[in-house]
């Protein structure tokens, strides 16, 4: 009886496993064994034994080849006696799940076909988007305002009723700002708040198709991967292309500009909106990788770059305008203008090396200001995920309180400003000074509080270490 019971339980488990496996397979499209195209592109599949699928086009080509080729298949089978032992099922399973395209789920007509996250009613108003950004990003008020309005208008455009034949143009953006001013962080925060897939790529690796480097279409492939190979979700995502100033036209060169002007030319259709064939689960196209089509017309493109020496182009233009006549301004008037980038116009970017057609597809151009010492102090302590709060949480797990006095924060900000790498320098400086603290504190269970002082940061003293329940400093660490 016990054996019968075990047999029944095993049968039930096998049945459940088979059902789960069947349901899992139904979530993915069938892929042609020969051309590697999914069912949504190749059409209805012909199912063969061992879970092999072939599209009608490839099947017809196979029949044509067999009919036209003078081969005696009976002789072929006689000369290959072990051909029947080949398990074709193992060949089909070579396609990993990350390279398979999920089916688009059909929903009732009365509901929006987009997922809940991509409903215009769920996209917050511009003032709410900015308020959310304020919790994470210090300063850059105008940049946050411009991005909030642009993103809100973009998703209104995506879901707009086109019954009146009025088509709203895309709100692609170009951010200009010094390194470490928060360009990438702004985009990451925005994508997280809106719950949309985000792909970040570096323009320095992009080259014209056919040359060593990443194809321009690879940026769409990264977005598809970020969306879990869900094409519909990817088509409502955001692509951020950093270091966009590195694809400016090369000056005084006789060679083909495959990583400069050619990349700008290649990106035109992508920015405007076109259907792109991209590999699923891989960075490059090859015969063994399935392809799918992604429409970029509803993908929001945000480009960012530091544009070094752009200040000199702006100053040159301003000096020409202001140095004519008796009341002309001094030529060095703009030399110490910290906000010189705010005065940028499209002509300055053209002179820098960006082609007019490319700039025309980035209608929203705005700048980010460099960080001041006061802003760096705010970045240290005020955002929701501020660096100081991260260290305080780490020490709180050891039941130790961590505090920084105002003098220490000012000294850290001053050191970061001298490195000229923006907010990135803050983490590096804190890692250096917190190393000994994080190493020594777990040694003594009696320590209850650590206060980082200005003297410790300036190497003229040490932090204050307090015992649990005491307010008198116990030891100082150099």
KANORGI-V353173 format. One line per field, one symbol per residue. psi: psi as a letter, one per 40 degrees, with the letter a starting at -180 (. if undefined). A space follows every 10 residues. Layout:
BEGIN
psi: ???
END
This chain:
BEGIN
psi: dddddddddd dddddddddd ddddddeiii hhddeeiidd deahihhiif fhhhiddddd ddddddddhg hhddddddeg dedeehgddd ddeehideei hiihhhiide iheiiddfhd dehiiddddd ddddddhhaf dddddddddd ddddddddei hfdeehhhii fiihhhiihe efdddddddd dddefiihhh ihedehiihe ihahideddd ddddddeffh ddddeeahhh hifdeefihh ifieihgeeb ddddddeddd ddhihhhiih eidihidehi iihhhedehh hhiiidgied dddddddddd defhidfiii dededfhdfd ddeiiddddd ddehiddddd egdhhiihii hidddddddd edidfidddd dddddddefh hhihiddddd ddddddddef eaeddddddd dddedddddd dedheehdih hhiddddefe aiihhiihei ehhdihh.
END
